Structures are given as structure tokens and as C-alpha cells.
Amino acid sequence: MGEPRILILHKPFNRLDKNGKAYIHDFLKTLKFEGKIMLLASHNAPDLTMACDKVYEFKDKHLVQGEIA
């Protein structure tokens, strides 16, 4: 994967069991500690709020709600 400065992930927690989600959360925390910028897309707000500093909601390609986390 190299050393990207920005990482874009689409539904990184989708269809994962409890252990898989925990692994991804730990992985994202490590990347955050390393200073990586991550853009995550998900339909599950609780997963995002656990993994992200800021969460925004979009509908039909428009920002409908400001920061929710």
C-alpha cells in the first residue's frame, strides 16, 4: 500500500464481526497517531463516532448536518 498521506475508505466496518471491527478501529487509531488523514464513508454513525474526530452527515450529495461527533 505504500505510505499514503490520505486514506479513503468506503464502508470499512461493513459485514465485519465484533473482532473484525475492533481490529479496524485499532488500525485506524494507529494511522491517526501516525498523522494520517482518513476519509471514511459509512451508513453506521456509531462506528464512525468511535473512529473519527469529526463526523458529518450528507444526503443527496449535500451536507445536511454539521459536525455530529
C-alpha positions as CSV (number, residue, x, y, z in Angstrom):
1,M,0.0,0.0,0.0
2,G,2.9,2.3,0.4
3,E,2.8,5.3,2.7
4,P,-0.3,7.4,1.6
5,R,-0.8,10.7,3.4
6,I,-4.6,10.5,2.9
7,L,-6.6,7.2,3.1
8,I,-10.1,7.0,1.7
9,L,-12.2,4.0,3.0
10,H,-15.7,3.2,1.9
11,K,-17.7,1.2,4.5
12,P,-14.6,-0.2,6.3
13,F,-16.7,-1.8,9.0
14,N,-19.3,-3.4,6.7
15,R,-20.1,-7.1,7.3
16,L,-17.4,-7.4,10.0
17,D,-17.9,-9.3,13.2
18,K,-17.1,-7.8,16.6
19,N,-13.4,-8.9,16.4
20,G,-13.0,-7.5,12.8
21,K,-14.5,-4.2,13.8
22,A,-12.1,-4.0,16.8
23,Y,-9.2,-4.7,14.5
24,I,-10.1,-2.0,12.1
25,H,-10.7,0.5,15.0
26,D,-7.2,-0.3,16.3
27,F,-5.7,0.0,12.8
28,L,-7.4,3.4,12.3
29,K,-6.2,4.6,15.7
30,T,-2.6,3.7,14.7
31,L,-2.9,5.6,11.5
32,K,-4.3,8.6,13.3
33,F,-1.4,8.5,15.7
34,E,1.0,8.5,12.7
35,G,-0.7,11.6,11.5
36,K,-2.6,10.1,8.5
37,I,-5.7,11.8,7.2
38,M,-8.6,9.5,6.7
39,L,-11.9,9.9,4.9
40,L,-14.4,7.2,5.9
41,A,-17.9,6.6,4.4
42,S,-20.4,4.6,6.3
43,H,-24.1,4.3,7.0
44,N,-23.4,3.4,10.6
45,A,-22.8,6.5,12.7
46,P,-21.7,4.7,15.9
47,D,-18.8,3.1,14.0
48,L,-17.7,6.5,12.7
49,T,-18.0,8.3,16.0
50,M,-15.8,5.7,17.6
51,A,-13.1,6.0,14.9
52,C,-13.2,9.7,14.0
53,D,-12.6,13.1,15.5
54,K,-15.3,14.7,13.3
55,V,-18.4,13.2,11.6
56,Y,-20.6,15.0,9.1
57,E,-23.9,13.8,7.5
58,F,-24.6,14.1,3.8
59,K,-27.8,13.4,1.9
60,D,-28.1,13.6,-1.9
61,K,-24.6,14.9,-2.1
62,H,-25.3,17.8,0.2
63,L,-24.2,18.5,3.8
64,V,-27.4,18.2,5.8
65,Q,-26.0,18.3,9.3
66,G,-22.8,19.8,10.6
67,E,-20.3,18.0,12.9
68,I,-22.1,15.3,14.9
69,A,-19.2,13.8,16.8
